[in-house]
Amino acid sequence: MKPNTWVWTELTESLKPERKAGETVPTECLIEGHTEWFPRQSWVDKGYVEMTEAKSE
Protein backbone atom coordinates (compact mmCIF):
# COMPACT_ATOMS: atom_id res chain seq x y z
CA MET A 1 0.00 0.00 0.00
CA LYS A 2 1.38 3.38 -0.98
CA PRO A 3 1.54 5.99 1.80
CA ASN A 4 -0.74 9.03 1.73
CA THR A 5 0.69 11.64 4.10
CA TRP A 6 -1.32 14.63 2.83
CA VAL A 7 -3.98 16.44 4.88
CA TRP A 8 -6.29 19.39 4.25
CA THR A 9 -5.36 22.73 5.85
CA GLU A 10 -7.47 25.33 7.66
CA LEU A 11 -7.39 27.43 4.47
CA THR A 12 -9.08 24.59 2.57
CA GLU A 13 -11.67 24.17 5.31
CA SER A 14 -12.48 27.90 5.19
CA LEU A 15 -13.11 27.63 1.43
CA LYS A 16 -14.79 24.21 1.41
CA PRO A 17 -16.25 23.38 4.87
CA GLU A 18 -16.77 19.70 3.97
CA ARG A 19 -12.97 19.32 3.79
CA LYS A 20 -11.90 19.39 7.44
CA ALA A 21 -8.43 20.63 8.39
CA GLY A 22 -6.20 17.74 9.45
CA GLU A 23 -8.22 15.09 7.61
CA THR A 24 -6.37 12.92 5.12
CA VAL A 25 -6.84 13.99 1.50
CA PRO A 26 -8.71 11.17 -0.30
CA THR A 27 -6.63 9.33 -2.88
CA GLU A 28 -9.29 10.22 -5.48
CA CYS A 29 -7.99 13.80 -5.18
CA LEU A 30 -4.31 12.83 -5.49
CA ILE A 31 -1.93 11.68 -8.19
CA GLU A 32 -0.51 8.18 -7.87
CA GLY A 33 3.27 8.20 -7.89
CA HIS A 34 5.65 5.26 -8.12
CA THR A 35 6.02 4.91 -4.33
CA GLU A 36 3.46 7.29 -2.80
CA TRP A 37 0.52 9.63 -3.47
CA PHE A 38 1.00 13.31 -4.37
CA PRO A 39 -1.33 16.33 -4.55
CA ARG A 40 -1.29 18.83 -7.37
CA GLN A 41 1.68 21.17 -6.95
CA SER A 42 -0.66 24.18 -7.15
CA TRP A 43 -2.49 22.91 -4.03
CA VAL A 44 0.81 22.79 -2.13
CA ASP A 45 1.83 26.24 -3.43
CA LYS A 46 -1.53 27.77 -2.42
CA GLY A 47 -1.50 26.11 1.02
CA TYR A 48 -4.54 23.86 0.52
CA VAL A 49 -2.70 20.71 1.63
CA GLU A 50 0.30 19.91 3.78
CA MET A 51 2.39 16.81 4.37
CA THR A 52 2.30 15.06 7.72
CA GLU A 53 4.52 12.31 9.06
CA ALA A 54 3.72 8.83 7.81
CA LYS A 55 1.32 6.95 10.09
CA SER A 56 1.97 3.35 11.08
CA GLU A 57 -0.77 1.05 9.87
N, CA, C and O atoms as a CHARMM CRD file, in Angstrom:
* protein
*
  228
    1    1 MET  N      0.84200  -1.18600   0.00000 PROA 1      0.00000
    2    1 MET  CA     0.00000   0.00000   0.00000 PROA 1      0.00000
    3    1 MET  C      0.88300   1.24400   0.00000 PROA 1      0.00000
    4    1 MET  O      1.80700   1.35900   0.80600 PROA 1      0.00000
    5    2 LYS  N      0.59800   2.15600  -0.89200 PROA 2      0.00000
    6    2 LYS  CA     1.38100   3.38400  -0.98300 PROA 2      0.00000
    7    2 LYS  C      0.94600   4.35900   0.10300 PROA 2      0.00000
    8    2 LYS  O     -0.24900   4.49600   0.36500 PROA 2      0.00000
    9    3 PRO  N      1.90000   5.03900   0.73900 PROA 3      0.00000
   10    3 PRO  CA     1.53500   5.98800   1.79900 PROA 3      0.00000
   11    3 PRO  C      0.86500   7.24800   1.24500 PROA 3      0.00000
   12    3 PRO  O      1.19200   7.73200   0.16100 PROA 3      0.00000
   13    4 ASN  N     -0.07800   7.75300   2.02700 PROA 4      0.00000
   14    4 ASN  CA    -0.74100   9.02500   1.73100 PROA 4      0.00000
   15    4 ASN  C     -0.56300   9.88800   2.97000 PROA 4      0.00000
   16    4 ASN  O     -1.27300   9.70600   3.96000 PROA 4      0.00000
   17    5 THR  N      0.36900  10.81900   2.92600 PROA 5      0.00000
   18    5 THR  CA     0.69200  11.64100   4.10200 PROA 5      0.00000
   19    5 THR  C      0.17300  13.07000   3.97100 PROA 5      0.00000
   20    5 THR  O      0.64900  13.96900   4.66400 PROA 5      0.00000
   21    6 TRP  N     -0.80100  13.28500   3.08500 PROA 6      0.00000
   22    6 TRP  CA    -1.32100  14.63000   2.82800 PROA 6      0.00000
   23    6 TRP  C     -2.63200  14.86900   3.55100 PROA 6      0.00000
   24    6 TRP  O     -3.51800  14.01400   3.55200 PROA 6      0.00000
   25    7 VAL  N     -2.75300  16.05300   4.17400 PROA 7      0.00000
   26    7 VAL  CA    -3.98200  16.43600   4.87600 PROA 7      0.00000
   27    7 VAL  C     -4.43000  17.81400   4.39800 PROA 7      0.00000
   28    7 VAL  O     -3.63500  18.61700   3.91000 PROA 7      0.00000
   29    8 TRP  N     -5.74000  18.06000   4.55500 PROA 8      0.00000
   30    8 TRP  CA    -6.28600  19.38900   4.24500 PROA 8      0.00000
   31    8 TRP  C     -5.80700  20.38800   5.29200 PROA 8      0.00000
   32    8 TRP  O     -5.48300  20.00700   6.41700 PROA 8      0.00000
   33    9 THR  N     -5.76200  21.66300   4.92200 PROA 9      0.00000
   34    9 THR  CA    -5.36400  22.72700   5.84900 PROA 9      0.00000
   35    9 THR  C     -6.58800  23.54300   6.27000 PROA 9      0.00000
   36    9 THR  O     -7.68400  23.35300   5.74300 PROA 9      0.00000
   37   10 GLU  N     -6.38700  24.44500   7.21900 PROA 10     0.00000
   38   10 GLU  CA    -7.46800  25.33100   7.65600 PROA 10     0.00000
   39   10 GLU  C     -7.93000  26.23200   6.50900 PROA 10     0.00000
   40   10 GLU  O     -9.11100  26.57000   6.42700 PROA 10     0.00000
   41   11 LEU  N     -7.01800  26.61800   5.63300 PROA 11     0.00000
   42   11 LEU  CA    -7.39400  27.42700   4.46600 PROA 11     0.00000
   43   11 LEU  C     -8.40400  26.66800   3.60500 PROA 11     0.00000
   44   11 LEU  O     -9.40400  27.23800   3.16700 PROA 11     0.00000
   45   12 THR  N     -8.14300  25.40000   3.36800 PROA 12     0.00000
   46   12 THR  CA    -9.07600  24.59200   2.57400 PROA 12     0.00000
   47   12 THR  C    -10.42500  24.51000   3.25500 PROA 12     0.00000
   48   12 THR  O    -11.46200  24.65900   2.60900 PROA 12     0.00000
   49   13 GLU  N    -10.41800  24.27100   4.56900 PROA 13     0.00000
   50   13 GLU  CA   -11.67400  24.17100   5.30800 PROA 13     0.00000
   51   13 GLU  C    -12.45600  25.47900   5.24000 PROA 13     0.00000
   52   13 GLU  O    -13.68500  25.45600   5.17100 PROA 13     0.00000
   53   14 SER  N    -11.76800  26.61700   5.25900 PROA 14     0.00000
   54   14 SER  CA   -12.47600  27.89800   5.19100 PROA 14     0.00000
   55   14 SER  C    -13.13500  28.10400   3.82400 PROA 14     0.00000
   56   14 SER  O    -14.15000  28.79200   3.71800 PROA 14     0.00000
   57   15 LEU  N    -12.55500  27.51000   2.78300 PROA 15     0.00000
   58   15 LEU  CA   -13.11300  27.62800   1.43400 PROA 15     0.00000
   59   15 LEU  C    -14.14200  26.54200   1.13000 PROA 15     0.00000
   60   15 LEU  O    -15.12900  26.79000   0.43700 PROA 15     0.00000
   61   16 LYS  N    -13.90700  25.35300   1.64600 PROA 16     0.00000
   62   16 LYS  CA   -14.78800  24.20600   1.41500 PROA 16     0.00000
   63   16 LYS  C    -15.00200  23.50400   2.75200 PROA 16     0.00000
   64   16 LYS  O    -14.23800  22.60300   3.10100 PROA 16     0.00000
   65   17 PRO  N    -16.03200  23.90200   3.51000 PROA 17     0.00000
   66   17 PRO  CA   -16.24800  23.38400   4.86700 PROA 17     0.00000
   67   17 PRO  C    -16.35100  21.86600   4.97200 PROA 17     0.00000
   68   17 PRO  O    -16.12100  21.31900   6.05100 PROA 17     0.00000
   69   18 GLU  N    -16.68900  21.17000   3.89000 PROA 18     0.00000
   70   18 GLU  CA   -16.77200  19.70400   3.96500 PROA 18     0.00000
   71   18 GLU  C    -15.39000  19.05500   4.03200 PROA 18     0.00000
   72   18 GLU  O    -15.27200  17.87800   4.37000 PROA 18     0.00000
   73   19 ARG  N    -14.35300  19.81700   3.71100 PROA 19     0.00000
   74   19 ARG  CA   -12.97100  19.31700   3.78700 PROA 19     0.00000
   75   19 ARG  C    -12.35000  19.82800   5.08700 PROA 19     0.00000
   76   19 ARG  O    -11.88900  20.96700   5.15800 PROA 19     0.00000
   77   20 LYS  N    -12.34200  18.98900   6.09600 PROA 20     0.00000
   78   20 LYS  CA   -11.90400  19.39100   7.43600 PROA 20     0.00000
   79   20 LYS  C    -10.38500  19.41500   7.56100 PROA 20     0.00000
   80   20 LYS  O     -9.69900  18.48900   7.12900 PROA 20     0.00000
   81   21 ALA  N     -9.87100  20.48700   8.15700 PROA 21     0.00000
   82   21 ALA  CA    -8.42700  20.62700   8.38800 PROA 21     0.00000
   83   21 ALA  C     -7.92300  19.44100   9.19000 PROA 21     0.00000
   84   21 ALA  O     -8.53500  19.04500  10.18100 PROA 21     0.00000
   85   22 GLY  N     -6.80200  18.87600   8.75700 PROA 22     0.00000
   86   22 GLY  CA    -6.20100  17.74400   9.44900 PROA 22     0.00000
   87   22 GLY  C     -6.66500  16.39500   8.94700 PROA 22     0.00000
   88   22 GLY  O     -6.04600  15.37700   9.26000 PROA 22     0.00000
   89   23 GLU  N     -7.75200  16.36000   8.16500 PROA 23     0.00000
   90   23 GLU  CA    -8.21600  15.08900   7.61000 PROA 23     0.00000
   91   23 GLU  C     -7.36400  14.70500   6.40900 PROA 23     0.00000
   92   23 GLU  O     -6.91900  15.56800   5.65200 PROA 23     0.00000
   93   24 THR  N     -7.14300  13.42500   6.24200 PROA 24     0.00000
   94   24 THR  CA    -6.36800  12.92500   5.11600 PROA 24     0.00000
   95   24 THR  C     -7.06900  13.25300   3.80300 PROA 24     0.00000
   96   24 THR  O     -8.28400  13.09500   3.68300 PROA 24     0.00000
   97   25 VAL  N     -6.30300  13.70700   2.83200 PROA 25     0.00000
   98   25 VAL  CA    -6.84300  13.99000   1.50200 PROA 25     0.00000
   99   25 VAL  C     -7.15400  12.64400   0.84000 PROA 25     0.00000
  100   25 VAL  O     -6.27900  11.78000   0.77700 PROA 25     0.00000
  101   26 PRO  N     -8.37900  12.44700   0.34700 PROA 26     0.00000
  102   26 PRO  CA    -8.71200  11.16900  -0.29600 PROA 26     0.00000
  103   26 PRO  C     -7.83100  10.91500  -1.51600 PROA 26     0.00000
  104   26 PRO  O     -7.46700  11.84600  -2.23300 PROA 26     0.00000
  105   27 THR  N     -7.49600   9.65400  -1.74300 PROA 27     0.00000
  106   27 THR  CA    -6.63300   9.32700  -2.87900 PROA 27     0.00000
  107   27 THR  C     -7.28100   9.68700  -4.21400 PROA 27     0.00000
  108   27 THR  O     -6.58000   9.85500  -5.21200 PROA 27     0.00000
  109   28 GLU  N     -8.61300   9.80900  -4.24500 PROA 28     0.00000
  110   28 GLU  CA    -9.28900  10.21600  -5.47900 PROA 28     0.00000
  111   28 GLU  C     -8.88000  11.63900  -5.88500 PROA 28     0.00000
  112   28 GLU  O     -9.00300  12.01800  -7.05000 PROA 28     0.00000
  113   29 CYS  N     -8.39500  12.41600  -4.91700 PROA 29     0.00000
  114   29 CYS  CA    -7.98800  13.79700  -5.17700 PROA 29     0.00000
  115   29 CYS  C     -6.48400  13.92300  -5.41500 PROA 29     0.00000
  116   29 CYS  O     -5.98300  15.02600  -5.63200 PROA 29     0.00000
  117   30 LEU  N     -5.76800  12.81100  -5.37700 PROA 30     0.00000
  118   30 LEU  CA    -4.30900  12.82500  -5.48500 PROA 30     0.00000
  119   30 LEU  C     -3.83800  12.13300  -6.76200 PROA 30     0.00000
  120   30 LEU  O     -4.61200  11.47800  -7.46000 PROA 30     0.00000
  121   31 ILE  N     -2.56700  12.29500  -7.04000 PROA 31     0.00000
  122   31 ILE  CA    -1.93000  11.67800  -8.19300 PROA 31     0.00000
  123   31 ILE  C     -1.08600  10.51500  -7.68100 PROA 31     0.00000
  124   31 ILE  O     -0.30400  10.66900  -6.74300 PROA 31     0.00000
  125   32 GLU  N     -1.25200   9.35700  -8.30600 PROA 32     0.00000
  126   32 GLU  CA    -0.51100   8.17800  -7.87100 PROA 32     0.00000
  127   32 GLU  C      0.90500   8.21200  -8.41700 PROA 32     0.00000
  128   32 GLU  O      1.11600   8.20400  -9.63000 PROA 32     0.00000
  129   33 GLY  N      1.87300   8.25000  -7.50800 PROA 33     0.00000
  130   33 GLY  CA     3.27400   8.19800  -7.89200 PROA 33     0.00000
  131   33 GLY  C      3.78700   6.77500  -7.83900 PROA 33     0.00000
  132   33 GLY  O      3.03000   5.84700  -7.55400 PROA 33     0.00000
  133   34 HSD  N      5.05600   6.60000  -8.10900 PROA 34     0.00000
  134   34 HSD  CA     5.65300   5.26000  -8.12000 PROA 34     0.00000
  135   34 HSD  C      5.64900   4.63100  -6.72000 PROA 34     0.00000
  136   34 HSD  O      5.39600   3.43500  -6.57300 PROA 34     0.00000
  137   35 THR  N      5.93200   5.45000  -5.68800 PROA 35     0.00000
  138   35 THR  CA     6.02000   4.90600  -4.33200 PROA 35     0.00000
  139   35 THR  C      5.05300   5.54100  -3.33700 PROA 35     0.00000
  140   35 THR  O      4.89800   5.03300  -2.22600 PROA 35     0.00000
  141   36 GLU  N      4.40500   6.63500  -3.71100 PROA 36     0.00000
  142   36 GLU  CA     3.45700   7.29200  -2.80300 PROA 36     0.00000
  143   36 GLU  C      2.48500   8.15600  -3.58900 PROA 36     0.00000
  144   36 GLU  O      2.59800   8.28500  -4.80800 PROA 36     0.00000
  145   37 TRP  N      1.52400   8.75000  -2.87800 PROA 37     0.00000
  146   37 TRP  CA     0.52400   9.63300  -3.47400 PROA 37     0.00000
  147   37 TRP  C      0.98300  11.08400  -3.35900 PROA 37     0.00000
  148   37 TRP  O      1.65500  11.45700  -2.39700 PROA 37     0.00000
  149   38 PHE  N      0.61200  11.90100  -4.35300 PROA 38     0.00000
  150   38 PHE  CA     0.99700  13.31000  -4.37100 PROA 38     0.00000
  151   38 PHE  C     -0.20200  14.18200  -4.72700 PROA 38     0.00000
  152   38 PHE  O     -1.04400  13.77700  -5.52900 PROA 38     0.00000
  153   39 PRO  N     -0.28900  15.38800  -4.13200 PROA 39     0.00000
  154   39 PRO  CA    -1.32900  16.33100  -4.55300 PROA 39     0.00000
  155   39 PRO  C     -0.83600  17.13200  -5.75500 PROA 39     0.00000
  156   39 PRO  O      0.32600  17.02900  -6.14800 PROA 39     0.00000
  157   40 ARG  N     -1.70500  17.90600  -6.31600 PROA 40     0.00000
  158   40 ARG  CA    -1.28800  18.83200  -7.37100 PROA 40     0.00000
  159   40 ARG  C     -0.34300  19.86200  -6.75000 PROA 40     0.00000
  160   40 ARG  O     -0.56700  20.32200  -5.63100 PROA 40     0.00000
  161   41 GLN  N      0.69300  20.21400  -7.46900 PROA 41     0.00000
  162   41 GLN  CA     1.67600  21.16600  -6.94600 PROA 41     0.00000
  163   41 GLN  C      1.01900  22.50500  -6.61500 PROA 41     0.00000
  164   41 GLN  O      1.41000  23.16800  -5.65400 PROA 41     0.00000
  165   42 SER  N      0.02700  22.90200  -7.40300 PROA 42     0.00000
  166   42 SER  CA    -0.65600  24.17700  -7.14900 PROA 42     0.00000
  167   42 SER  C     -1.34900  24.16500  -5.78900 PROA 42     0.00000
  168   42 SER  O     -1.42600  25.20500  -5.13500 PROA 42     0.00000
  169   43 TRP  N     -1.85900  23.00300  -5.34600 PROA 43     0.00000
  170   43 TRP  CA    -2.49000  22.91500  -4.02700 PROA 43     0.00000
  171   43 TRP  C     -1.46700  23.13800  -2.92400 PROA 43     0.00000
  172   43 TRP  O     -1.76200  23.78600  -1.92000 PROA 43     0.00000
  173   44 VAL  N     -0.26700  22.60200  -3.10900 PROA 44     0.00000
  174   44 VAL  CA     0.80800  22.79400  -2.12600 PROA 44     0.00000
  175   44 VAL  C      1.20200  24.26900  -2.11800 PROA 44     0.00000
  176   44 VAL  O      1.31900  24.87900  -1.05500 PROA 44     0.00000
  177   45 ASP  N      1.40700  24.83800  -3.30500 PROA 45     0.00000
  178   45 ASP  CA     1.82600  26.23800  -3.43300 PROA 45     0.00000
  179   45 ASP  C      0.81500  27.20200  -2.81400 PROA 45     0.00000
  180   45 ASP  O      1.19500  28.21100  -2.22100 PROA 45     0.00000
  181   46 LYS  N     -0.47200  26.88700  -2.95300 PROA 46     0.00000
  182   46 LYS  CA    -1.53200  27.76600  -2.42300 PROA 46     0.00000
  183   46 LYS  C     -1.85700  27.49100  -0.96000 PROA 46     0.00000
  184   46 LYS  O     -2.62000  28.23600  -0.34600 PROA 46     0.00000
  185   47 GLY  N     -1.28100  26.42200  -0.39100 PROA 47     0.00000
  186   47 GLY  CA    -1.49800  26.11300   1.02000 PROA 47     0.00000
  187   47 GLY  C     -2.76500  25.33700   1.31500 PROA 47     0.00000
  188   47 GLY  O     -3.24600  25.35700   2.44800 PROA 47     0.00000
  189   48 TYR  N     -3.32200  24.64400   0.31300 PROA 48     0.00000
  190   48 TYR  CA    -4.53700  23.86300   0.52400 PROA 48     0.00000
  191   48 TYR  C     -4.27300  22.52900   1.20900 PROA 48     0.00000
  192   48 TYR  O     -5.14600  21.99100   1.89000 PROA 48     0.00000
  193   49 VAL  N     -3.07000  22.00000   1.02800 PROA 49     0.00000
  194   49 VAL  CA    -2.69900  20.71400   1.63000 PROA 49     0.00000
  195   49 VAL  C     -1.31400  20.84300   2.24100 PROA 49     0.00000
  196   49 VAL  O     -0.52100  21.70300   1.85700 PROA 49     0.00000
  197   50 GLU  N     -1.04100  19.96500   3.20400 PROA 50     0.00000
  198   50 GLU  CA     0.30000  19.90600   3.78200 PROA 50     0.00000
  199   50 GLU  C      0.64000  18.46100   4.08900 PROA 50     0.00000
  200   50 GLU  O     -0.24500  17.63200   4.30100 PROA 50     0.00000
  201   51 MET  N      1.92100  18.17200   4.11000 PROA 51     0.00000
  202   51 MET  CA     2.39200  16.81500   4.37100 PROA 51     0.00000
  203   51 MET  C      2.53500  16.61300   5.87600 PROA 51     0.00000
  204   51 MET  O      3.00700  17.49100   6.59700 PROA 51     0.00000
  205   52 THR  N      2.12100  15.45000   6.32200 PROA 52     0.00000
  206   52 THR  CA     2.30100  15.05600   7.72000 PROA 52     0.00000
  207   52 THR  C      3.28600  13.89200   7.74300 PROA 52     0.00000
  208   52 THR  O      3.69200  13.38800   6.69600 PROA 52     0.00000
  209   53 GLU  N      3.65800  13.47700   8.93300 PROA 53     0.00000
  210   53 GLU  CA     4.52200  12.30900   9.05600 PROA 53     0.00000
  211   53 GLU  C      3.71700  11.07000   8.72600 PROA 53     0.00000
  212   53 GLU  O      2.51500  11.01200   8.98400 PROA 53     0.00000
  213   54 ALA  N      4.37900  10.08800   8.15700 PROA 54     0.00000
  214   54 ALA  CA     3.72400   8.82900   7.80800 PROA 54     0.00000
  215   54 ALA  C      3.16700   8.17400   9.07200 PROA 54     0.00000
  216   54 ALA  O      3.81800   8.15700  10.11700 PROA 54     0.00000
  217   55 LYS  N      1.96700   7.64100   8.96000 PROA 55     0.00000
  218   55 LYS  CA     1.32000   6.95000  10.08900 PROA 55     0.00000
  219   55 LYS  C      1.59000   5.46300   9.97300 PROA 55     0.00000
  220   55 LYS  O      1.60400   4.91900   8.86800 PROA 55     0.00000
  221   56 SER  N      1.80400   4.80000  11.09500 PROA 56     0.00000
  222   56 SER  CA     1.97200   3.34800  11.08500 PROA 56     0.00000
  223   56 SER  C      0.59600   2.71900  10.92700 PROA 56     0.00000
  224   56 SER  O     -0.37300   3.14400  11.55600 PROA 56     0.00000
  225   57 GLU  N      0.52900   1.70100  10.07900 PROA 57     0.00000
  226   57 GLU  CA    -0.76700   1.05400   9.87000 PROA 57     0.00000
  227   57 GLU  C     -0.73900  -0.35200  10.36200 PROA 57     0.00000
  228   57 GLU  O     -1.74300  -1.05900  10.27100 PROA 57     0.00000
